[in-house]
Amino acid sequence: MAILHEFSVGHCTHPACMALKGAGLASRCFPSRAYLIETRDRLLLWDTGYAEHFHTATRQGIYRLYPLVTPVTFNAADALSSQLQARGVNQRDIHALVLSHFHADHIAGLRDFPQAQLWCSAAGWQAVRGLSGLAALRQAFLPALLPADIDSRLHFVEALELVDLPAELAPFTLARDLSGTGEVLVVDLPGHAPGHLGAFVRTEQGWTLLASDAAWAREGFQDLRGPAELTFLIQHQRAAYYQTLGRLHALYRNGLHDIRLTHQQEDGPA
């Protein structure tokens, strides 16, 4: 069984209604979460959250618009690498780092893990590879966040073996075994971004779904309430987004309640 550790790595602020229709205009804090997954024989990271590299990448050119549209709070002490070090986990201990998608708030810390294998979907990589300027910004992608050797380190989940999921995880039926042990099973969660991924993690407490950005508030999948329509100027495909939201809703109704969202908003105002 895997052991799952959750980290909050910086946050952004937006009106609550951006994540959930009808939630009002009050400013809310949306943490950017990353996860350390301890399997029986390796350490995996799921995303990185923000990092100082984000501030560096948004200090020039058109990329300066990013923090103006999405105000970001990040301190050096928040860095995922620093939080891991405090737990006794060195950067070199990480076997692989999985990217749910290539939005900047999920990949900003890539350069802090220079020895880890990088896993993503081929579709996600092809959608951003070579993008720059306004085209990159429209996909919330900052090219400067990518390590120079990314081409030699990337592995695509499509190459992993497809396995059947247990009936308790319906309506999800197929996944790709990232761990090789059945502990971390990667699934497609289309709609938010090209090649957007999630993962079922099997722990002693049962199954957890890392649902990434398939929703930004638990009420989204609990009550089938989407985000503000304005967000679909950035999100990939509206129809696919709501299909995925419907599958999360069915999963929740079927009894799996440990569904974790990267940016699930916190209770108090920002």
N, C-alpha and C positions, 0 to 999 in steps of 0.2 A: 504493500500500500504506500502511496506517495504521501509526503508531508507538504502542506501548502502554507507559505508565508506571504502575507500581504504588506505592501509598502505604499505609502502616499508620497509621491515625488513631485512636489510643486502643485500649483493649482491655477485655474483661470476663473474669471468671473463673467457671468452673463445674467440677463434677466431670466427668472425661473421659467417663464413661458417658452423660452427657446428650447428647453428640454422637454416641456410638457405643456400641451395646449391648455389654456385656461388657468395656468398657475400664477399669473400675475406678472407685474413688471419689477418686483423687488429683486435686487441684485443677490445672486446666490453663488456660493463657492462650489466649484466642480473640481475635486481633486483628480490628479492624474495618477492612477495606480499601476504598479508593477507587481509581479509575483515571482517568488522563488519557489521552484518545485523540486523537492528532494525525492528522487526515485530510488530504487534499491541499489543502483550503481552509478548514478550521475546527478549533477546539479544543473537544472535548466532555469532560464529566465524567460518570463512571458512579458515582453515589452520593457521599456526603460523609464517611462515618464519623461519629465523635463530634465534639463541639465544646463550647465553654464554655456554649453555650445549653442543652445537656443538663442541666448542673448547675443552672442557673437554673430550668429548667422542673420540676425534681424537688425543689425546696425548699419546696413548699407543697401543702397538701391531700393527697388520696389519692395524688397522684403521687409522694410521698415513698417509697411502697412499691417503686417501680421499682428504685432502686439497692440496696435491701435484698435483693430477690430476685435481682437481677443486679448484683453489685458491678462498678463501672466505674472504670477508671484512665484519666485524661486530663489532660495538662498543656497549657498554652497553646501551648507550642512545637510540640505535635503537630498543631495545627490544619491542616487541609488548605490553607487560604488561605496560611498561613505557609510550609508546605512548597513550595507552588507558587511563592511569591514568591522563595524561595531558588533556584529554578530559572529565575528571570527571567520567570515567568508571572504577570501581574497579573490580579486578579479580573475586570477589565473585558475581558480577552482571551478569556474563556470565552464561546463562542457559545451553548451549550446544556448543561443539566445533566439527566441522565436518572436517574429514580428507579426502582430495580428494584422497590421496594414501600415502604410508608409506616411501617415499623417505625423507632423512634426512632434506632437505631444506624446507620441508612442516610440519615436526613434531617436530622440534628442541625445540620449546617453550612449549611443552605439560606439562612439570613439573611446569610451571608457573601458571597453571590453575587447581589446585588440586581438586576443587569442581565441575567442569563442567562435564556434561555428555559428553561422547565421541561417535561420530557416524562415521561409516565407512562402507565399503562393506565387507561382510563375505569373499568374494574371496580375497580381498586385505589383510585381516588379516591372513587368512590361508596360504597365500604365504610367509609371513615373520615370522609367529609365530615360535619361537624356533630356528631361524637362528642365526648363529654367525660366526665370522671369515671371511674367503674368500667368503663363500656362501652369507653372509649378505652384504659384501662389493660390490659384483657383482650386487646386487639389490639396491645399494645406500642407504642401511639401516644400521642404527647404533642402536643396541639393547639397549645401555645405555641411549638413549633418552626416552625410555618408562617409565612411572611411575610404581612403584611397584604394584599398585592396578589396573592396566589396565584391567585385566580380569573381575573385578567386576563393572567396569564403562563403558565397551563397549556395544554399541547398534548397530545393523546392519540394514542398510537401506532396506534390503530385506524384513524386517518385516513391513514396512510402506505400506499404501494403494497405489495401482496403480491408477493413474488418467489419463484421456485423456487430451492431450495438445490441445490448440486452433490451428486452421488451419494455423494461421500466423507463427507458430513455426515449420512448416514442413521443412525438412523431419522428424523431431522428432515428435513422436506421443504419447508416453507414458512416464510418470515420476512418482516419488514417492513424496508424499506431506510431506515434513519434518516439515513444520510450522503448519500443520493442518488447515491452513486458505487459502491455494492456493497462498501464497506469495513466498514460496521457494520450488521449485520443482526439485528434484534430478534426474539426468539422467546418464546413463552409457556412458562413452567415452572411449571405449577399445582401446588398442594398446600401450600406453606409459608405463603402469605398470599394474599388476594384479589388477582388481577391480577399475580401475581409474574412478573417478566421476567428474561430472560437475553439475551446478545448474542454472536453470532459476529463476531469482529474479524479481518479479513484483514491479516496483516503479511508482511514479507519472509520470515519463518521459516515461514509457513503460517497455518493457522487457529487461533485461540484462542477458547475458549468462556468468557465470563464467566458463571458459573452461579449467581452470587449466593448465596442460601441454600437451593438445591435439595438440598444436603447440607452438613454441617459438618465432615466429615473425608473425605479421599480414599478411605479404606477403605470409606466408605459406598457409593460408586458402583463402586469396583473389585470389591468382594466382596459387594455387595448386602446390606449391614448397615445397618439403620436406627438412629435415635436412640432414647433411652429413651422408653417409651410415655407417660411423664409430659409430654413436650414437646407432645403433641397436645392438651393443654388450651389451648395458645396457638396452635399451628400450625393452619392452616385446614381442610384435608381430608386425612385419613390415606390414603384410597384413592388420591387424586390424587397425593399425595406419593410413594407407592411406584411409581405408574405413571411419574412423572417420573424417579425414581431408576433404574428399569429402562431408560429411554431413554438416560440418561447411561451406564449400564453397557454398553449395546449400542454407543454411540458410542465409548467407550473400547476395547471389544473390536475395533471396526472400525479402530482405529489412531490416533484423535485423543486424544493424551495430555495436551495442554495445556488442561486444564479447571481453571479457577481458582475457588476458593470464597472468599467474603468472609471467613469466619471459620475457615478451615482452621487447626486448632490447631498450635501450635508444639511443638517437640520436648521442651523441658524443662519442669519444674514451674513454676507461677506464683510 
